[in-house]
Amino acid sequence: MDACTVNANNYAPVLGDKSPPMSSSVKERHDFRETEDYEKMLSLTRKLLHDAGWDQKVERACQDCIKRCGVDKVTLEQLIAEVKPIARQLIPESVKRDLLERLEELFM
């Protein structure tokens, strides 16, 4: 499989119109997303990643993929499939630790 081929295993199955009932942990996550704390954490995450240069590194990875595959040939799905694992690896450990500590403070 070349770098421009999408692996279907990277995608979750589509549930269609009938989704299973929400578990309590899913409901708690959903409730958290509707809070001011969620917005603050989201903003902090973006700031920490930007300050670490993560967004620029991910942008370069996207550009490299587009150059390799060809601007007229690469699809958004292919770009995401290739860059997503790279982007996750590029998240600095210090950012992960900082966010985890703040989440623990929030929920403990």
Summary of the structure (lengths in Angstrom):
residues: 108
radius of gyration: 17.6
end to end distance: 45.7
largest distance: 49.7
contacts: 224
relative contact order: 0.14
helix: 68%
strand: 0%
